[in-house]
Amino acid sequence: MDQVESVNPMTESVNREGKKRVVHLQYGSSPSGNYVLRYHEAFLERGMDSYVLSLLSNVKGEPKIQSIGKKGVIIRKVNQKIQDFVTRKRDKKAGGFALSLFGSDISKHDWIEKADFIYVHWILGGFLSIDGLEKLAKLNKPMIVVMHDMWTITGGCFHSFDCQKFLTHCGNCPMFPEEKEKDLSYKQFDAKLKFYSGYDNLFFVAPSKWLYNLANKGALLKNKPVFRIPNPLDTNLFKPFEKKVAKKILNIDKYQHVISFGANKITSPYKGWKYLMEALRDLKNNHEELNVCLLIFGSGPNKEIQESIPFPCKFMGFIADDYTTNLVYNASNVFVAPSLADNLPTTILESLACGTPVVGFDVGGIPDMIAHKKNGYLAKYKNEKDLSIGLNYCLSKELEGYLLPEFQKDEVINQHINLMHKASKN
């Protein structure tokens, strides 16, 4: 297993042999919070010829960002209907599970044929199947798989929580109530093992130390090259500005302490909403003098949420652009991420880059980003009392957030350039 060494000063050696063409594969591309577009833009800045090919895209007017067309959407719908049926007995409270049933064949796409490197990001949901990935691998181009959750190393779940079966062989999956050894997870684990072991042009990137360590321990990637490289962030966009100004723009009292929280689905089993709810109640009970407003983005007005906590809420809804997201972080005095399972949450990086401290549980890739009591607070896992203490600590100390050195964009891209050189020589 490998880890890319740091490069200093900045390396431009990819271009010594001519401009390298990179194609990023991603289920969807949108202007807000999309890590793949940040890879794409960072690669372009460094002189590479970068493209993004997605199943779905709402990015307009960018010729190097495209969707694959209507046929791919039809295949996705078929895949989803069959998956919904065969996984209908799954315990949905245990999180997400994806089957690689059907997908598009993009191996003959012009961008793919001309690519020097193929970056595979989140391609589930009917975009690419294991069979489709194998058709790409047969082109014998370096394929760099960026793992954004645990699916790459399990039989199908996005996060295994307490289950350790991926270390040996998935089967009799806790997500399915019937006790059957050779279940869907067992069969898909075998399909991945066969695919991975059949090709030497596969390289895997884990953005967090947590996922890097799991990949090294797991049975699927034990003989494959795994690298630990964080995701890039545009610090030209995400940066601090005057909080009073940001609050005024959002019509928030400049004297209010703003706690922000974001999630596409607040009630997701991964996001820990119930712990945050209890932490906010504890904060109110112990610090009645605090003038607090909860700023929620990713979700529209929700009466149930408003009634469950003792502070006023401001709902921002789904934010469609990074400029508004930047405004939210800068209006916040602290960002809270009570995730129960997460790789390297983009929201934490964004908040820290905007100078806003973060409180989160000591789990997954969150400890990579938070230096305890310096740029945020690491709370004990699933401990709402400690989460409350962390919120009060950041507010009372007027803590400032900042990115740790390893998350600076230049450093991240240097490591990807080194990885490409290694992959080219393989």
C-alpha positions in Angstrom: 0.0 0.0 0.0 1.3 3.5 -0.9 1.0 7.0 0.3 1.9 9.9 -2.0 4.8 11.9 -0.7 4.5 15.7 -0.3 6.0 17.8 -3.0 7.5 21.2 -2.4 7.9 23.5 -4.2 5.0 23.1 -6.7 5.5 20.5 -9.3 4.6 21.1 -13.0 6.3 18.0 -14.3 3.1 16.5 -15.7 3.4 18.9 -18.5 7.1 18.2 -19.4 5.9 15.3 -21.7 2.9 17.3 -23.0 -0.4 18.3 -21.6 -2.1 15.3 -19.9 -5.8 14.7 -20.5 -7.8 13.7 -17.4 -11.5 12.6 -17.5 -13.5 12.6 -14.3 -16.5 10.3 -14.0 -19.2 11.3 -11.6 -22.9 10.5 -11.2 -24.0 14.1 -11.2 -22.3 17.5 -11.5 -23.8 20.8 -10.1 -22.4 24.2 -9.4 -22.7 23.9 -5.5 -20.6 21.7 -3.2 -19.4 19.4 -6.0 -16.0 18.0 -5.1 -15.5 16.6 -8.6 -15.8 20.1 -10.2 -13.2 21.2 -7.6 -10.8 18.5 -8.8 -11.6 19.6 -12.4 -10.9 23.3 -11.8 -7.8 22.6 -9.8 -6.4 20.4 -12.5 -7.1 23.0 -15.2 -5.3 25.6 -13.0 -2.2 23.4 -13.1 -2.2 23.1 -16.8 -3.9 19.8 -17.3 -6.6 19.1 -19.9 -9.5 18.1 -17.6 -13.0 17.0 -18.4 -16.0 15.9 -16.4 -18.4 13.3 -17.8 -21.6 12.7 -15.7 -24.8 10.8 -16.0 -26.6 14.0 -15.0 -25.4 17.6 -15.1 -27.0 21.0 -14.5 -23.8 22.9 -15.3 -24.5 25.0 -18.3 -22.2 26.6 -20.9 -19.1 24.6 -20.0 -17.9 22.5 -22.9 -15.6 20.4 -20.8 -18.5 19.3 -18.5 -21.1 17.1 -20.1 -23.7 14.4 -19.4 -23.9 11.2 -21.4 -27.4 11.7 -22.7 -30.9 10.3 -22.5 -30.0 6.7 -23.0 -28.0 6.7 -19.8 -31.0 8.2 -17.9 -33.2 5.3 -19.1 -30.6 2.8 -17.9 -30.4 4.5 -14.6 -34.2 4.3 -14.1 -34.2 0.5 -15.0 -31.3 -0.1 -12.5 -33.1 1.8 -9.8 -36.4 0.0 -10.2 -34.7 -3.4 -10.0 -32.5 -2.4 -7.1 -35.5 -1.0 -5.2 -37.3 -4.3 -5.7 -34.5 -6.7 -4.8 -33.5 -4.7 -1.8 -37.0 -3.9 -0.6 -36.5 -5.8 2.7 -33.3 -3.8 3.5 -33.2 -2.1 6.9 -33.2 1.5 5.7 -32.2 2.8 9.2 -28.8 1.1 8.6 -27.9 3.5 5.8 -27.4 3.2 2.0 -26.7 0.1 0.0 -26.1 0.1 -3.8 -26.1 -2.7 -6.2 -24.1 -2.5 -9.4 -26.7 -4.0 -11.8 -26.9 -2.0 -14.9 -24.9 1.0 -16.3 -23.8 2.7 -19.4 -20.9 1.7 -21.6 -18.8 4.8 -22.1 -15.6 3.0 -23.1 -16.0 4.3 -26.7 -16.7 7.9 -25.7 -14.4 10.3 -27.5 -13.2 11.8 -24.2 -12.4 8.4 -22.8 -10.5 7.2 -25.9 -8.3 10.3 -25.8 -7.8 10.3 -22.0 -4.4 9.7 -20.4 -6.0 9.2 -17.0 -9.5 8.2 -15.9 -10.7 9.4 -12.5 -13.6 7.4 -11.1 -15.6 9.2 -8.4 -19.1 8.4 -7.3 -20.6 6.4 -10.2 -23.4 4.4 -8.6 -27.1 4.8 -9.0 -27.1 3.3 -12.5 -24.3 5.4 -14.1 -21.6 2.7 -14.3 -21.8 -0.9 -13.2 -18.8 -3.1 -12.4 -19.1 -4.5 -15.9 -18.9 -0.9 -17.2 -15.8 -0.2 -15.1 -14.2 -3.4 -16.4 -14.7 -2.2 -20.0 -12.8 1.0 -19.0 -10.1 -1.0 -17.3 -9.6 -3.1 -20.5 -8.4 0.1 -22.3 -5.3 -0.2 -20.2 -5.3 3.4 -19.2 -4.5 4.3 -15.5 -7.8 4.3 -13.6 -7.7 6.3 -10.4 -10.7 5.4 -8.1 -11.4 8.2 -5.5 -13.3 6.6 -2.7 -15.9 9.0 -1.2 -17.5 6.4 1.1 -16.9 2.7 2.0 -18.8 1.2 -1.0 -15.5 0.4 -2.9 -14.3 -1.9 -0.1 -17.6 -3.5 1.0 -20.3 -5.8 -0.5 -22.6 -2.8 -1.1 -23.0 -0.5 2.0 -21.8 3.0 2.0 -20.8 2.8 5.7 -20.5 -0.5 7.6 -20.7 1.1 11.1 -19.9 -1.7 13.5 -19.9 -4.5 10.9 -16.4 -5.8 10.2 -17.2 -8.4 7.5 -15.6 -6.4 4.7 -12.2 -7.4 6.4 -12.7 -11.0 5.3 -15.7 -11.4 3.1 -19.2 -9.8 3.1 -22.2 -12.0 3.5 -25.2 -12.4 5.7 -25.4 -8.6 5.7 -26.8 -6.9 8.8 -28.8 -4.7 6.4 -31.0 -7.6 5.3 -33.2 -9.4 7.9 -33.0 -12.9 6.4 -30.0 -14.9 7.6 -28.5 -15.9 4.3 -24.7 -16.2 3.9 -24.5 -15.8 0.1 -26.8 -12.8 -0.1 -26.5 -9.7 -2.3 -23.5 -8.4 -0.4 -21.7 -11.7 -0.8 -22.2 -11.9 -4.5 -21.3 -8.2 -5.1 -18.2 -8.6 -2.9 -17.1 -11.5 -5.2 -17.8 -9.5 -8.3 -15.6 -6.6 -7.0 -12.8 -9.0 -6.0 -12.8 -10.6 -9.4 -12.6 -7.2 -11.1 -10.0 -5.7 -8.9 -7.7 -8.7 -9.0 -7.9 -8.9 -12.8 -6.2 -5.5 -13.6 -3.0 -3.8 -12.7 -4.0 -0.3 -13.9 -6.3 0.4 -10.9 -5.2 2.9 -8.3 -7.3 3.8 -5.2 -7.4 7.1 -3.4 -8.8 7.5 0.1 -9.3 11.2 1.1 -9.2 10.5 4.9 -6.9 8.6 7.1 -9.9 6.6 8.4 -10.8 5.3 5.0 -7.2 4.8 4.0 -6.7 2.5 7.1 -9.9 0.6 6.4 -8.9 0.1 2.7 -5.5 -1.3 3.8 -7.2 -3.7 6.3 -10.0 -4.9 4.0 -9.9 -8.0 1.9 -10.8 -6.3 -1.5 -7.8 -4.0 -1.8 -5.1 -5.8 0.2 -3.1 -6.3 -3.0 -3.9 -3.0 -4.7 -2.1 0.4 -4.5 -4.0 2.7 -2.1 -3.0 6.4 -1.6 -4.2 8.9 1.0 -4.9 12.3 -0.6 -7.5 14.8 0.7 -10.0 16.4 -1.6 -9.1 19.9 -3.0 -11.0 23.0 -2.0 -11.1 26.4 -3.7 -9.7 28.7 -1.1 -10.0 31.7 -3.5 -13.7 31.4 -3.0 -14.0 29.9 0.5 -12.3 32.5 2.7 -13.3 34.8 5.6 -15.0 38.1 5.5 -16.7 40.3 8.1 -19.3 38.3 10.0 -21.5 41.3 10.7 -21.7 42.0 7.0 -22.6 38.3 6.2 -25.3 38.4 9.0 -26.7 41.6 7.6 -27.1 40.2 4.1 -28.9 37.2 5.6 -31.1 39.4 7.8 -29.7 38.0 11.0 -29.1 40.1 14.1 -25.4 41.0 14.3 -25.4 40.2 18.0 -26.9 36.7 17.6 -24.6 33.7 17.9 -25.2 31.7 14.8 -24.8 27.9 14.8 -25.0 26.4 11.3 -25.8 22.9 10.2 -26.1 21.5 6.7 -27.2 18.2 5.2 -29.0 17.2 2.0 -31.2 15.0 4.2 -31.2 16.1 7.8 -32.9 12.9 9.0 -30.2 10.7 7.3 -28.9 7.9 9.6 -25.4 9.3 9.0 -26.0 12.9 10.0 -26.7 12.5 13.7 -29.6 15.0 13.9 -31.0 13.5 17.2 -27.7 14.1 18.9 -27.6 17.7 17.8 -31.2 18.2 18.9 -30.3 17.0 22.4 -27.1 19.0 22.4 -29.0 22.2 21.6 -31.5 21.5 24.4 -28.6 21.0 26.8 -26.9 24.2 25.6 -30.2 26.1 26.3 -30.6 24.6 29.8 -27.1 25.4 30.9 -26.6 28.7 29.1 -29.9 30.5 29.0 -28.2 33.8 28.4 -27.0 32.8 24.9 -28.7 34.6 22.1 -28.6 31.8 19.5 -30.0 31.2 16.0 -29.7 27.9 14.2 -29.0 28.3 10.5 -29.9 25.2 8.5 -29.1 24.7 4.8 -29.9 21.7 2.6 -33.4 21.6 3.9 -36.5 23.8 3.6 -38.7 25.0 6.4 -39.5 22.1 8.8 -42.0 22.6 11.6 -41.0 19.4 13.3 -37.4 20.5 13.5 -38.3 24.0 14.7 -40.5 22.6 17.4 -37.9 20.1 18.6 -35.2 22.6 19.6 -35.2 25.7 21.9 -33.7 28.2 19.5 -35.1 30.0 16.5 -34.3 28.5 13.1 -33.6 30.0 9.8 -33.9 27.6 6.9 -31.9 28.3 3.8 -33.1 25.4 1.7 -31.0 23.8 -0.9 -28.2 26.1 -1.9 -27.5 26.0 -5.6 -24.2 27.9 -5.7 -21.0 28.1 -3.7 -21.2 31.9 -3.2 -24.3 31.6 -1.0 -22.7 28.7 0.9 -19.7 30.8 1.5 -22.0 33.5 2.9 -23.7 31.1 5.3 -20.3 30.0 6.7 -19.2 33.5 7.2 -22.4 34.5 8.9 -21.9 31.6 11.4 -20.0 31.7 14.7 -19.7 27.9 14.7 -20.6 25.1 12.3 -21.7 21.8 13.8 -21.2 18.4 12.0 -22.7 15.6 14.3 -22.1 12.9 11.6 -22.1 9.3 12.8 -20.3 8.1 9.7 -18.4 10.3 7.2 -15.3 10.2 5.1 -14.0 13.8 4.7 -17.1 16.1 4.8 -16.7 19.0 2.4 -18.8 21.2 4.7 -16.2 21.0 7.4 -13.4 22.0 5.0 -15.5 24.9 3.6 -16.4 26.2 7.1 -12.8 26.1 8.3 -11.6 27.9 5.2 -14.1 30.6 5.9 -12.6 31.1 9.4 -15.6 29.4 11.2 -14.7 26.7 13.8 -16.3 23.3 13.6 -17.7 21.0 16.3 -18.0 17.4 15.3 -17.8 13.9 16.7 -14.4 12.1 16.8 -15.2 9.7 14.0 -14.3 8.9 10.4 -12.3 11.5 8.7 -13.5 14.4 10.9 -10.4 14.2 13.2 -8.2 14.8 10.1 -9.5 18.3 9.8 -10.2 19.5 13.4 -7.3 20.3 15.8 -9.1 19.9 19.1 -9.8 23.3 20.8 -7.7 25.1 18.2 -9.8 25.4 15.1 -12.8 23.5 16.5 -13.9 20.9 19.0 -13.9 17.1 18.7 -16.7 15.7 20.8 -16.8 12.2 22.2 -18.7 9.9 19.7 -22.5 9.9 20.1 -22.2 12.1 23.3 -24.7 14.9 23.0 -23.5 16.5 26.3 -19.9 16.8 24.9 -21.3 18.2 21.7 -23.1 20.9 23.7 -19.8 21.6 25.6 -18.0 22.0 22.3 -20.6 24.4 20.9 -20.3 26.6 24.1 -16.5 26.3 24.0 -16.3 27.7 20.5 -18.8 30.5 21.1 -17.4 31.6 24.5 -13.8 31.5 23.3 -14.7 33.2 20.0 -12.6 30.4 18.4 -11.5 31.0 14.8 -11.4 28.2 12.2 -8.6 27.6 9.8 -7.5 24.8 7.4 -4.7 22.6 8.4 -1.6 22.7 6.1 -2.2 19.3 4.4 -5.6 20.6 3.0 -4.1 23.5 1.1 -5.1 23.1 -2.6 -1.5 23.3 -4.0 -0.3 20.5 -1.7 -3.3 18.3 -2.6 -2.8 18.7 -6.4 1.0 18.1 -6.0 0.2 14.7 -4.6 -2.2 13.9 -7.4 0.5 14.8 -9.9 2.9 12.4 -8.2 0.3 9.7 -8.3 -0.2 10.2 -12.0 3.6 9.7 -12.5 3.5 6.5 -10.5 0.5 5.3 -12.4 2.1 6.1 -15.8 5.2 4.0 -14.9 3.2 1.0 -13.7 
